Amino acid sequence: MSLGDGPPDRPIDRDACMGSGNSLPWAPAVFDLDDEGVAIVTGGLAGHEEEVRVAEANCRTSANRVDGLLPMALPES
């Protein structure tokens, strides 16, 4: 997966990311900050779907768009 401007192959909008590190506490196994202070995906998404969704929902600038790479949740019956 490459990183950059939004899904499907660029889940972090590097221009929008303010580097607050807000995604890290929600999904530390998935996110980190690069040398420029921009969020990057460093781990696999499998098994961390809920954490990734929470991290995206809490991104102040909507730069985190990783949820678009996750399978859609099926509605409960």
C-alpha positions as CSV (number, residue, x, y, z in Angstrom):
1,M,0.0,0.0,0.0
2,S,1.4,3.4,-0.9
3,L,0.7,6.4,1.2
4,G,-0.4,9.9,0.1
5,D,-3.6,11.6,-0.8
6,G,-6.5,9.3,0.0
7,P,-8.1,5.9,-0.9
8,P,-7.8,3.4,-2.3
9,D,-4.0,3.3,-2.5
10,R,-3.2,6.5,-0.5
11,P,-5.1,6.4,2.8
12,I,-3.5,9.5,4.4
13,D,-4.0,13.0,2.8
14,R,-0.5,14.3,3.4
15,D,-1.6,17.9,2.7
16,A,-4.4,17.8,5.2
17,C,-2.6,15.9,8.0
18,M,-1.4,18.3,10.7
19,G,0.7,15.7,12.4
20,S,-1.0,15.9,15.8
21,G,-0.5,12.2,16.3
22,N,-4.2,11.8,17.0
23,S,-4.5,8.5,15.1
24,L,-1.7,6.8,17.0
25,P,-3.4,6.3,20.4
26,W,-6.5,4.9,18.6
27,A,-4.6,2.3,16.5
28,P,-0.9,2.2,17.5
29,A,-0.4,-1.1,15.7
30,V,-1.4,0.6,12.4
31,F,-0.3,4.3,12.5
32,D,2.9,6.2,13.2
33,L,4.4,9.6,12.2
34,D,7.0,9.9,9.5
35,D,10.1,12.1,9.6
36,E,8.0,15.0,8.4
37,G,5.5,14.5,11.2
38,V,2.8,13.2,8.9
39,A,0.7,10.1,9.8
40,I,1.6,6.9,7.9
41,V,0.2,3.4,7.9
42,T,2.9,1.1,9.3
43,G,1.0,-2.0,10.1
44,G,-1.6,-4.2,8.7
45,L,-5.3,-3.4,8.9
46,A,-6.5,-6.9,9.5
47,G,-7.6,-7.4,13.1
48,H,-7.6,-3.6,13.7
49,E,-10.7,-2.6,11.8
50,E,-12.6,-1.1,14.7
51,E,-9.5,0.9,15.9
52,V,-8.9,2.2,12.4
53,R,-12.5,3.4,12.1
54,V,-12.3,5.2,15.5
55,A,-9.0,6.8,14.5
56,E,-10.5,8.0,11.3
57,A,-13.6,9.3,13.0
58,N,-11.4,11.3,15.5
59,C,-9.0,12.8,12.8
60,R,-9.4,16.6,13.2
61,T,-8.6,17.3,9.6
62,S,-10.2,14.3,7.9
63,A,-6.8,13.4,6.6
64,N,-7.2,9.8,7.7
65,R,-9.1,7.9,5.1
66,V,-8.0,4.4,5.9
67,D,-11.6,3.3,6.6
68,G,-12.1,3.3,2.8
69,L,-9.7,0.3,2.6
70,L,-11.7,-1.8,5.1
71,P,-14.5,-4.1,4.1
72,M,-18.0,-2.7,4.8
73,A,-19.7,-3.9,7.9
74,L,-22.7,-6.0,7.3
75,P,-26.0,-4.7,8.8
76,E,-27.2,-6.6,11.8
77,S,-30.4,-8.6,11.2
